[in-house]
Amino acid sequence: MKELKIDEKIFLNIPGYPSLDRIKKAPVAIIECAEDIPCNPCETICPSGAIKVGFPITNFPELNEEKCTGCGKCVAICPGLAIFVLNYNFSEKEALLTIPYEFLPLPEKGENVKCLDRNGKYVCDGKIIRVIPPEKNNMTAIVSFSFPKKYYNIVRSFKK
């Protein structure tokens, strides 16, 4: 399988992005936060202390990839919807992305979807694996969907 490379322009100086080795090891949070705004709920909620904002509170969140368990508690708490969890090893051929989802109607487990890149362009087909309703997560629904593993660094959302 050909390795996809991270677009260096997008992720330059963003300390919330784990290494490729860590991505391939186990589920891990990916923080695509590049706004220097006063915010730290991800740091506060992380049970393993894997996310650090520190002082000043406008720092970009830093991910300690060795501490991250991929629990996903940070996904729903992020007001900028900038955190998701990637499980590169969901299956032999598929990755699983867990994202915050603030649209209605919610998708349903088993539903086929169109996977999109960061710009909203179609990349591939995927399937909804799990939907956690907003009442259970800081009033933000959490949706997990699978897609071909080779697009792990491109797919960031979906449309029904």
Backbone as JSON Lines, residues from 0, in Angstrom:
{"i":0,"aa":"M","n":[0.84,-1.18,0.0],"ca":[0.0,0.0,0.0],"c":[0.89,1.24,0.0]}
{"i":1,"aa":"K","n":[0.58,2.18,-0.85],"ca":[1.32,3.43,-0.93],"c":[0.99,4.3,0.28]}
{"i":2,"aa":"E","n":[2.01,4.84,0.93],"ca":[1.81,5.69,2.09],"c":[1.37,7.09,1.64]}
{"i":3,"aa":"L","n":[0.34,7.61,2.28],"ca":[-0.08,8.97,2.03],"c":[0.67,9.87,2.99]}
{"i":4,"aa":"K","n":[1.13,11.0,2.54],"ca":[1.88,11.9,3.4],"c":[1.0,13.05,3.86]}
{"i":5,"aa":"I","n":[1.28,13.5,5.06],"ca":[0.56,14.63,5.62],"c":[0.95,15.88,4.84]}
{"i":6,"aa":"D","n":[-0.03,16.7,4.49],"ca":[0.22,17.95,3.81],"c":[0.92,18.88,4.8]}
{"i":7,"aa":"E","n":[2.21,19.09,4.6],"ca":[3.02,19.86,5.53],"c":[2.51,21.29,5.72]}
{"i":8,"aa":"K","n":[1.94,21.88,4.7],"ca":[1.45,23.25,4.82],"c":[0.29,23.33,5.8]}
{"i":9,"aa":"I","n":[-0.57,22.33,5.8],"ca":[-1.71,22.33,6.7],"c":[-1.27,22.11,8.14]}
{"i":10,"aa":"F","n":[-0.35,21.2,8.36],"ca":[-0.02,20.78,9.72],"c":[1.26,21.37,10.29]}
{"i":11,"aa":"L","n":[1.89,22.25,9.55],"ca":[3.1,22.9,10.04],"c":[2.79,23.62,11.35]}
{"i":12,"aa":"N","n":[3.56,23.33,12.36],"ca":[3.42,23.96,13.69],"c":[2.14,23.62,14.43]}
{"i":13,"aa":"I","n":[1.48,22.55,14.08],"ca":[0.31,22.11,14.85],"c":[0.74,20.92,15.69]}
{"i":14,"aa":"P","n":[0.88,21.14,17.01],"ca":[1.43,20.08,17.88],"c":[0.44,19.0,18.3]}
{"i":15,"aa":"G","n":[-0.76,18.99,17.73],"ca":[-1.75,18.0,18.11],"c":[-1.82,16.81,17.17]}
{"i":16,"aa":"Y","n":[-0.88,16.73,16.22],"ca":[-0.94,15.66,15.24],"c":[0.05,14.55,15.61]}
{"i":17,"aa":"P","n":[-0.44,13.32,15.8],"ca":[0.46,12.21,16.17],"c":[1.32,11.75,15.0]}
{"i":18,"aa":"S","n":[2.37,11.03,15.33],"ca":[3.26,10.48,14.31],"c":[2.58,9.33,13.57]}
{"i":19,"aa":"L","n":[3.08,9.01,12.4],"ca":[2.54,7.88,11.63],"c":[2.7,6.57,12.4]}
{"i":20,"aa":"D","n":[3.82,6.4,13.1],"ca":[4.01,5.19,13.9],"c":[2.92,5.06,14.95]}
{"i":21,"aa":"R","n":[2.58,6.17,15.62],"ca":[1.54,6.14,16.65],"c":[0.17,5.89,16.02]}
{"i":22,"aa":"I","n":[-0.1,6.5,14.9],"ca":[-1.38,6.3,14.21],"c":[-1.59,4.82,13.9]}
{"i":23,"aa":"K","n":[-0.54,4.16,13.48],"ca":[-0.65,2.75,13.1],"c":[-0.69,1.8,14.29]}
{"i":24,"aa":"K","n":[-0.37,2.29,15.48],"ca":[-0.3,1.44,16.67],"c":[-1.68,1.13,17.26]}
{"i":25,"aa":"A","n":[-2.5,2.16,17.47],"ca":[-3.79,2.0,18.15],"c":[-4.61,3.27,17.95]}
{"i":26,"aa":"P","n":[-5.9,3.25,18.31],"ca":[-6.7,4.46,18.17],"c":[-6.03,5.64,18.89]}
{"i":27,"aa":"V","n":[-6.11,6.81,18.26],"ca":[-5.44,7.99,18.81],"c":[-6.22,9.24,18.42]}
{"i":28,"aa":"A","n":[-6.2,10.22,19.33],"ca":[-6.81,11.51,19.04],"c":[-5.93,12.27,18.06]}
{"i":29,"aa":"I","n":[-6.58,12.98,17.16],"ca":[-5.88,13.87,16.24],"c":[-6.5,15.25,16.44]}
{"i":30,"aa":"I","n":[-5.64,16.21,16.75],"ca":[-6.11,17.57,17.05],"c":[-5.69,18.48,15.9]}
{"i":31,"aa":"E","n":[-6.65,18.86,15.1],"ca":[-6.36,19.76,13.97],"c":[-6.78,21.18,14.33]}
{"i":32,"aa":"C","n":[-6.34,21.62,15.48],"ca":[-6.65,22.96,15.98],"c":[-5.49,23.88,15.64]}
{"i":33,"aa":"A","n":[-5.77,24.89,14.84],"ca":[-4.73,25.84,14.44],"c":[-5.17,27.28,14.71]}
{"i":34,"aa":"E","n":[-6.02,27.45,15.7],"ca":[-6.52,28.77,16.07],"c":[-5.97,29.14,17.44]}
{"i":35,"aa":"D","n":[-5.36,30.3,17.55],"ca":[-4.84,30.71,18.85],"c":[-5.92,31.49,19.62]}
{"i":36,"aa":"I","n":[-6.91,30.72,20.08],"ca":[-8.03,31.28,20.83],"c":[-7.94,30.74,22.26]}
{"i":37,"aa":"P","n":[-8.51,31.45,23.22],"ca":[-8.48,30.96,24.59],"c":[-9.44,29.78,24.76]}
{"i":38,"aa":"C","n":[-8.88,28.6,24.9],"ca":[-9.69,27.39,24.95],"c":[-8.86,26.26,25.55]}
{"i":39,"aa":"N","n":[-9.44,25.47,26.45],"ca":[-8.73,24.31,26.98],"c":[-9.61,23.18,27.5]}
{"i":40,"aa":"P","n":[-10.86,23.04,27.06],"ca":[-11.66,21.94,27.59],"c":[-11.07,20.56,27.27]}
{"i":41,"aa":"C","n":[-10.35,20.43,26.16],"ca":[-9.74,19.14,25.82],"c":[-8.7,18.75,26.87]}
{"i":42,"aa":"E","n":[-7.93,19.71,27.31],"ca":[-6.92,19.46,28.35],"c":[-7.6,19.05,29.65]}
{"i":43,"aa":"T","n":[-8.67,19.74,29.98],"ca":[-9.38,19.5,31.23],"c":[-10.04,18.12,31.27]}
{"i":44,"aa":"I","n":[-10.6,17.67,30.15],"ca":[-11.36,16.41,30.15],"c":[-10.5,15.17,29.95]}
{"i":45,"aa":"C","n":[-9.3,15.3,29.42],"ca":[-8.47,14.14,29.09],"c":[-8.08,13.36,30.35]}
{"i":46,"aa":"P","n":[-8.57,12.12,30.5],"ca":[-8.29,11.35,31.72],"c":[-6.84,10.87,31.83]}
{"i":47,"aa":"S","n":[-6.12,10.84,30.73],"ca":[-4.74,10.36,30.78],"c":[-3.7,11.48,30.73]}
{"i":48,"aa":"G","n":[-4.17,12.72,30.69],"ca":[-3.25,13.86,30.64],"c":[-2.47,13.94,29.34]}
{"i":49,"aa":"A","n":[-3.07,13.45,28.25],"ca":[-2.37,13.41,26.96],"c":[-2.44,14.73,26.21]}
{"i":50,"aa":"I","n":[-3.32,15.64,26.62],"ca":[-3.48,16.92,25.93],"c":[-3.07,18.05,26.86]}
{"i":51,"aa":"K","n":[-2.2,18.91,26.36],"ca":[-1.74,20.04,27.16],"c":[-1.9,21.33,26.36]}
{"i":52,"aa":"V","n":[-2.54,22.3,26.98],"ca":[-2.63,23.65,26.43],"c":[-1.7,24.55,27.23]}
{"i":53,"aa":"G","n":[-1.78,24.46,28.54],"ca":[-0.9,25.21,29.41],"c":[-1.18,26.7,29.4]}
{"i":54,"aa":"F","n":[-0.14,27.47,29.67],"ca":[-0.25,28.92,29.74],"c":[0.65,29.55,28.7]}
{"i":55,"aa":"P","n":[0.18,30.51,27.93],"ca":[-1.16,31.07,27.99],"c":[-2.19,30.1,27.42]}
{"i":56,"aa":"I","n":[-3.43,30.33,27.76],"ca":[-4.53,29.46,27.34],"c":[-4.78,29.53,25.83]}
{"i":57,"aa":"T","n":[-4.09,30.41,25.14],"ca":[-4.22,30.51,23.67],"c":[-3.22,29.62,22.94]}
{"i":58,"aa":"N","n":[-2.42,28.84,23.67],"ca":[-1.5,27.9,23.02],"c":[-2.28,26.87,22.22]}
{"i":59,"aa":"F","n":[-1.66,26.35,21.16],"ca":[-2.26,25.22,20.45],"c":[-2.2,24.0,21.37]}
{"i":60,"aa":"P","n":[-3.24,23.17,21.38],"ca":[-3.18,21.95,22.18],"c":[-2.06,21.03,21.69]}
{"i":61,"aa":"E","n":[-1.29,20.52,22.63],"ca":[-0.23,19.57,22.3],"c":[-0.7,18.17,22.69]}
{"i":62,"aa":"L","n":[-0.43,17.19,21.83],"ca":[-0.81,15.82,22.1],"c":[0.43,15.02,22.5]}
{"i":63,"aa":"N","n":[0.38,14.41,23.67],"ca":[1.41,13.47,24.07],"c":[0.92,12.11,23.58]}
{"i":64,"aa":"E","n":[1.4,11.71,22.42],"ca":[0.87,10.51,21.76],"c":[1.09,9.24,22.54]}
{"i":65,"aa":"E","n":[2.08,9.22,23.42],"ca":[2.31,8.02,24.24],"c":[1.27,7.88,25.34]}
{"i":66,"aa":"K","n":[0.73,8.99,25.81],"ca":[-0.28,8.94,26.86],"c":[-1.69,8.75,26.31]}
{"i":67,"aa":"C","n":[-1.92,9.12,25.05],"ca":[-3.27,9.05,24.48],"c":[-3.74,7.62,24.34]}
{"i":68,"aa":"T","n":[-4.94,7.36,24.88],"ca":[-5.54,6.02,24.79],"c":[-6.58,5.93,23.69]}
{"i":69,"aa":"G","n":[-6.89,7.07,23.05],"ca":[-7.92,7.07,22.01],"c":[-9.32,6.95,22.57]}
{"i":70,"aa":"C","n":[-9.52,7.33,23.83],"ca":[-10.83,7.17,24.47],"c":[-11.9,8.05,23.83]}
{"i":71,"aa":"G","n":[-11.52,9.19,23.26],"ca":[-12.46,10.04,22.56],"c":[-13.21,11.05,23.4]}
{"i":72,"aa":"K","n":[-12.92,11.15,24.68],"ca":[-13.63,12.13,25.52],"c":[-13.44,13.55,25.03]}
{"i":73,"aa":"C","n":[-12.32,13.81,24.38],"ca":[-12.01,15.16,23.88],"c":[-12.81,15.52,22.63]}
{"i":74,"aa":"V","n":[-13.35,14.54,21.94],"ca":[-14.03,14.79,20.66],"c":[-15.26,15.67,20.84]}
{"i":75,"aa":"A","n":[-16.15,15.31,21.76],"ca":[-17.39,16.06,21.94],"c":[-17.2,17.37,22.68]}
{"i":76,"aa":"I","n":[-16.15,17.48,23.47],"ca":[-15.96,18.66,24.3],"c":[-15.35,19.84,23.54]}
{"i":77,"aa":"C","n":[-14.73,19.58,22.39],"ca":[-14.06,20.64,21.63],"c":[-15.08,21.55,20.96]}
{"i":78,"aa":"P","n":[-15.16,22.84,21.37],"ca":[-16.15,23.73,20.76],"c":[-15.84,24.04,19.3]}
{"i":79,"aa":"G","n":[-14.6,23.84,18.87],"ca":[-14.23,24.11,17.48],"c":[-14.35,22.9,16.57]}
{"i":80,"aa":"L","n":[-14.83,21.77,17.12],"ca":[-14.98,20.52,16.37],"c":[-13.67,20.14,15.67]}
{"i":81,"aa":"A","n":[-12.55,20.38,16.35],"ca":[-11.23,20.19,15.75],"c":[-10.53,18.92,16.18]}
{"i":82,"aa":"I","n":[-11.21,18.07,16.95],"ca":[-10.58,16.84,17.44],"c":[-11.4,15.64,16.99]}
{"i":83,"aa":"F","n":[-10.72,14.61,16.56],"ca":[-11.36,13.36,16.2],"c":[-10.43,12.22,16.58]}
{"i":84,"aa":"V","n":[-10.94,11.0,16.54],"ca":[-10.13,9.82,16.86],"c":[-10.05,8.95,15.62]}
{"i":85,"aa":"L","n":[-8.84,8.55,15.3],"ca":[-8.59,7.68,14.16],"c":[-8.15,6.31,14.66]}
{"i":86,"aa":"N","n":[-8.85,5.28,14.19],"ca":[-8.46,3.89,14.45],"c":[-8.01,3.32,13.11]}
{"i":87,"aa":"Y","n":[-6.73,3.39,12.86],"ca":[-6.15,2.91,11.6],"c":[-6.35,1.41,11.43]}
{"i":88,"aa":"N","n":[-6.41,0.69,12.53],"ca":[-6.5,-0.78,12.5],"c":[-7.91,-1.3,12.78]}
{"i":89,"aa":"F","n":[-8.92,-0.56,12.38],"ca":[-10.29,-1.01,12.6],"c":[-10.51,-2.4,12.01]}
{"i":90,"aa":"S","n":[-10.03,-2.61,10.81],"ca":[-10.06,-3.94,10.19],"c":[-8.85,-4.04,9.27]}
{"i":91,"aa":"E","n":[-8.7,-5.16,8.62],"ca":[-7.57,-5.35,7.73],"c":[-7.53,-4.31,6.61]}
{"i":92,"aa":"K","n":[-8.71,-3.93,6.11],"ca":[-8.77,-3.03,4.96],"c":[-9.36,-1.66,5.26]}
{"i":93,"aa":"E","n":[-9.89,-1.49,6.47],"ca":[-10.58,-0.23,6.76],"c":[-10.05,0.47,8.01]}
{"i":94,"aa":"A","n":[-10.11,1.79,7.97],"ca":[-9.86,2.64,9.12],"c":[-11.21,3.1,9.66]}
{"i":95,"aa":"L","n":[-11.23,3.6,10.89],"ca":[-12.45,4.1,11.5],"c":[-12.18,5.5,12.01]}
{"i":96,"aa":"L","n":[-13.03,6.43,11.65],"ca":[-12.9,7.81,12.1],"c":[-14.09,8.12,13.0]}
{"i":97,"aa":"T","n":[-13.81,8.7,14.16],"ca":[-14.85,9.11,15.1],"c":[-14.81,10.62,15.17]}
{"i":98,"aa":"I","n":[-15.94,11.25,14.8],"ca":[-15.98,12.71,14.7],"c":[-17.19,13.28,15.45]}
{"i":99,"aa":"P","n":[-17.11,14.57,15.81],"ca":[-18.31,15.24,16.32],"c":[-19.23,15.51,15.14]}
{"i":100,"aa":"Y","n":[-20.53,15.42,15.37],"ca":[-21.47,15.58,14.26],"c":[-22.64,16.43,14.73]}
{"i":101,"aa":"E","n":[-22.83,17.59,14.14],"ca":[-23.86,18.53,14.59],"c":[-24.92,18.82,13.53]}
{"i":102,"aa":"F","n":[-25.28,17.8,12.75],"ca":[-26.31,17.96,11.73],"c":[-27.47,17.03,12.02]}
{"i":103,"aa":"L","n":[-28.64,17.39,11.52],"ca":[-29.82,16.54,11.62],"c":[-30.34,16.28,10.23]}
{"i":104,"aa":"P","n":[-30.91,15.13,9.98],"ca":[-31.03,14.03,10.91],"c":[-29.7,13.3,11.09]}
{"i":105,"aa":"L","n":[-29.57,12.64,12.23],"ca":[-28.37,11.85,12.48],"c":[-28.36,10.65,11.53]}
{"i":106,"aa":"P","n":[-27.18,10.21,11.13],"ca":[-27.11,9.0,10.32],"c":[-27.47,7.78,11.18]}
{"i":107,"aa":"E","n":[-27.69,6.67,10.53],"ca":[-28.02,5.44,11.26],"c":[-26.93,4.4,11.06]}
{"i":108,"aa":"K","n":[-26.73,3.6,12.1],"ca":[-25.75,2.51,12.03],"c":[-26.04,1.67,10.8]}
{"i":109,"aa":"G","n":[-24.98,1.35,10.04],"ca":[-25.11,0.54,8.84],"c":[-25.35,1.33,7.57]}
{"i":110,"aa":"E","n":[-25.64,2.61,7.69],"ca":[-25.91,3.46,6.54],"c":[-24.64,3.68,5.71]}
{"i":111,"aa":"N","n":[-24.77,3.62,4.4],"ca":[-23.66,3.92,3.5],"c":[-23.58,5.43,3.31]}
{"i":112,"aa":"V","n":[-22.35,5.95,3.31],"ca":[-22.14,7.4,3.19],"c":[-21.02,7.7,2.19]}
{"i":113,"aa":"K","n":[-20.94,8.96,1.8],"ca":[-19.86,9.46,0.95],"c":[-18.84,10.13,1.86]}
{"i":114,"aa":"C","n":[-17.61,9.65,1.85],"ca":[-16.55,10.21,2.68],"c":[-15.93,11.41,1.99]}
{"i":115,"aa":"L","n":[-15.65,12.45,2.78],"ca":[-15.17,13.72,2.26],"c":[-13.81,14.1,2.85]}
{"i":116,"aa":"D","n":[-13.08,14.92,2.11],"ca":[-11.81,15.43,2.62],"c":[-12.05,16.72,3.41]}
{"i":117,"aa":"R","n":[-10.99,17.39,3.83],"ca":[-11.11,18.62,4.62],"c":[-11.82,19.75,3.86]}
{"i":118,"aa":"N","n":[-11.85,19.68,2.54],"ca":[-12.5,20.69,1.73],"c":[-13.91,20.31,1.3]}
{"i":119,"aa":"G","n":[-14.4,19.18,1.79],"ca":[-15.75,18.74,1.46],"c":[-15.86,18.02,0.13]}
{"i":120,"aa":"K","n":[-14.73,17.62,-0.44],"ca":[-14.75,16.9,-1.72],"c":[-14.82,15.4,-1.48]}
{"i":121,"aa":"Y","n":[-15.57,14.73,-2.34],"ca":[-15.74,13.28,-2.27],"c":[-14.4,12.57,-2.42]}
{"i":122,"aa":"V","n":[-14.17,11.57,-1.55],"ca":[-12.95,10.77,-1.6],"c":[-13.27,9.31,-1.88]}
{"i":123,"aa":"C","n":[-14.23,8.75,-1.15],"ca":[-14.53,7.32,-1.26],"c":[-15.87,7.05,-0.58]}
{"i":124,"aa":"D","n":[-16.31,5.81,-0.65],"ca":[-17.52,5.4,0.05],"c":[-17.16,4.86,1.43]}
{"i":125,"aa":"G","n":[-18.08,5.02,2.38],"ca":[-17.87,4.53,3.74],"c":[-19.16,4.01,4.33]}
{"i":126,"aa":"K","n":[-19.08,3.62,5.6],"ca":[-20.24,3.04,6.28],"c":[-20.27,3.51,7.73]}
{"i":127,"aa":"I","n":[-21.46,3.89,8.19],"ca":[-21.64,4.31,9.58],"c":[-21.57,3.06,10.48]}
{"i":128,"aa":"I","n":[-20.71,3.14,11.48],"ca":[-20.51,2.02,12.39],"c":[-21.2,2.25,13.74]}
{"i":129,"aa":"R","n":[-21.15,3.51,14.22],"ca":[-21.73,3.8,15.54],"c":[-22.2,5.25,15.57]}
{"i":130,"aa":"V","n":[-23.32,5.47,16.25],"ca":[-23.85,6.81,16.45],"c":[-24.18,6.96,17.94]}
{"i":131,"aa":"I","n":[-23.54,7.92,18.58],"ca":[-23.84,8.21,19.98],"c":[-24.63,9.52,20.0]}
{"i":132,"aa":"P","n":[-25.85,9.5,20.53],"ca":[-26.7,10.69,20.48],"c":[-26.13,11.85,21.3]}
{"i":133,"aa":"P","n":[-26.54,13.06,20.95],"ca":[-25.99,14.25,21.61],"c":[-26.24,14.32,23.11]}
{"i":134,"aa":"E","n":[-27.33,13.74,23.58],"ca":[-27.64,13.78,25.01],"c":[-26.55,13.13,25.86]}
{"i":135,"aa":"K","n":[-25.79,12.24,25.27],"ca":[-24.77,11.5,26.03],"c":[-23.38,12.14,25.96]}
{"i":136,"aa":"N","n":[-23.22,13.21,25.16],"ca":[-21.9,13.79,24.95],"c":[-21.91,15.3,24.83]}
{"i":137,"aa":"N","n":[-22.15,16.0,25.9],"ca":[-22.04,17.46,25.87],"c":[-22.9,18.07,24.77]}
{"i":138,"aa":"M","n":[-24.02,17.43,24.46],"ca":[-24.97,17.86,23.43],"c":[-24.38,17.86,22.02]}
{"i":139,"aa":"T","n":[-23.36,17.05,21.8],"ca":[-22.77,16.86,20.48],"c":[-22.83,15.37,20.14]}
{"i":140,"aa":"A","n":[-23.45,15.04,19.03],"ca":[-23.47,13.64,18.6],"c":[-22.06,13.22,18.19]}
{"i":141,"aa":"I","n":[-21.75,11.97,18.39],"ca":[-20.47,11.4,17.99],"c":[-20.76,10.28,17.0]}
{"i":142,"aa":"V","n":[-20.14,10.35,15.83],"ca":[-20.38,9.36,14.79],"c":[-19.06,8.73,14.38]}
{"i":143,"aa":"S","n":[-19.07,7.41,14.29],"ca":[-17.9,6.66,13.82],"c":[-18.26,6.02,12.49]}
{"i":144,"aa":"F","n":[-17.36,6.16,11.51],"ca":[-17.6,5.57,10.2],"c":[-16.31,4.96,9.66]}
{"i":145,"aa":"S","n":[-16.48,3.9,8.88],"ca":[-15.33,3.2,8.31],"c":[-15.18,3.57,6.83]}
{"i":146,"aa":"F","n":[-13.96,3.4,6.35],"ca":[-13.63,3.71,4.96],"c":[-12.31,3.01,4.64]}
{"i":147,"aa":"P","n":[-11.95,2.91,3.35],"ca":[-10.69,2.23,3.0],"c":[-9.48,2.87,3.69]}
{"i":148,"aa":"K","n":[-8.68,2.03,4.3],"ca":[-7.53,2.44,5.1],"c":[-6.58,3.38,4.37]}
{"i":149,"aa":"K","n":[-6.45,3.24,3.07],"ca":[-5.47,4.05,2.35],"c":[-5.8,5.54,2.38]}
{"i":150,"aa":"Y","n":[-7.03,5.89,2.78],"ca":[-7.43,7.3,2.84],"c":[-7.41,7.85,4.27]}
{"i":151,"aa":"Y","n":[-6.7,7.18,5.18],"ca":[-6.7,7.55,6.6],"c":[-6.33,9.02,6.83]}
{"i":152,"aa":"N","n":[-5.5,9.58,5.99],"ca":[-5.03,10.95,6.21],"c":[-5.78,11.96,5.34]}
{"i":153,"aa":"I","n":[-6.77,11.5,4.62],"ca":[-7.52,12.39,3.73],"c":[-8.96,12.55,4.2]}
{"i":154,"aa":"V","n":[-9.62,11.46,4.53],"ca":[-11.03,11.5,4.94],"c":[-11.15,12.18,6.29]}
{"i":155,"aa":"R","n":[-12.08,13.16,6.38],"ca":[-12.3,13.87,7.63],"c":[-13.78,14.08,7.94]}
{"i":156,"aa":"S","n":[-14.66,13.7,7.03],"ca":[-16.09,13.85,7.27],"c":[-16.86,12.97,6.29]}
{"i":157,"aa":"F","n":[-18.16,13.12,6.29],"ca":[-18.99,12.35,5.37],"c":[-20.27,13.12,5.08]}
{"i":158,"aa":"K","n":[-20.96,12.69,4.02],"ca":[-22.31,13.19,3.77],"c":[-23.2,12.01,3.48]}
{"i":159,"aa":"K","n":[-24.46,12.18,3.83],"ca":[-25.44,11.11,3.64],"c":[-25.9,11.08,2.19]}
